Amino acid sequence: MKYLLLVGGLLALAGCEAPLTSEGYLQELPEGLVEVAAPNQNLAAVQINPQDGCYWYRHDGPVETTLLPLRAKNGRPICTEAPATLETAM
């Protein structure tokens, strides 16, 4: 019974992930992200950084290619909701 619950939970979580390209970029941006993002950013190559939960885009510069935080029109980074952290008494 526990095995069925575990498999069912994993299948449910798998459905929550956005489809990714072979390079790890989002195939489709979430609704409203394009309207919030500042201009002159590569919205064709966006990923979510698992360490900070923020969107990052690939910037192809003249010397190197690097990931930069995706910024809103007001200059702030665009992030997903961070999970609540648990504080321990120790």
C-alpha positions in Angstrom: 0.0 0.0 0.0 2.8 2.4 0.9 4.5 1.6 -2.5 1.3 2.6 -4.4 1.1 5.9 -2.5 4.8 6.6 -3.2 4.4 5.9 -6.9 1.2 8.0 -7.1 2.9 10.9 -5.3 5.8 10.8 -7.7 3.6 10.7 -10.7 1.6 13.7 -9.4 4.8 15.7 -8.8 6.1 14.9 -12.3 3.1 16.5 -13.8 3.9 19.8 -12.0 7.2 20.3 -13.7 7.4 22.5 -16.8 8.6 20.8 -20.0 12.3 21.5 -20.6 14.5 21.5 -23.7 17.5 19.2 -24.0 19.6 22.1 -22.8 17.5 22.5 -19.6 15.5 25.7 -20.7 11.8 26.1 -20.3 9.8 25.2 -23.5 7.0 27.5 -22.5 7.2 30.5 -20.2 4.5 30.8 -17.4 1.6 33.0 -18.2 2.3 36.7 -17.6 6.1 36.3 -17.4 6.7 38.0 -20.8 4.6 41.1 -19.8 6.6 41.4 -16.5 10.1 40.9 -17.9 12.2 43.9 -18.9 13.1 44.3 -22.6 16.4 43.1 -24.1 16.5 39.8 -22.3 16.7 36.4 -24.1 13.2 34.9 -23.3 13.9 32.0 -25.7 16.4 30.5 -23.2 15.0 30.8 -19.6 15.4 28.3 -16.7 14.6 28.3 -13.0 17.7 28.1 -10.8 16.9 25.5 -8.1 19.1 27.2 -5.6 17.3 30.5 -5.4 14.0 29.7 -7.2 14.6 32.6 -9.6 14.4 32.7 -13.4 17.7 33.0 -15.2 18.3 33.6 -19.0 21.2 32.8 -21.3 23.1 35.9 -22.4 25.2 35.4 -25.5 27.9 38.1 -25.1 30.7 38.9 -27.6 33.2 36.9 -25.5 31.3 34.3 -23.5 27.8 32.9 -22.9 26.6 33.2 -19.3 23.4 33.0 -17.3 22.0 36.2 -15.9 19.0 36.7 -13.6 15.8 37.6 -15.4 14.7 41.0 -14.3 11.4 42.7 -14.2 10.8 46.1 -15.7 11.4 47.6 -12.2 14.8 46.0 -12.1 14.0 43.3 -9.5 14.8 39.6 -10.2 11.8 37.5 -11.1 11.4 34.5 -8.8 9.0 31.8 -8.1 7.7 31.3 -4.5 10.3 29.9 -2.3 9.2 26.9 -0.1 8.8 27.7 3.6 11.8 26.8 5.7 11.6 25.0 8.9 13.4 26.4 12.0 14.6 24.0 14.6 15.2 24.6 18.3 18.8 23.3 18.1 
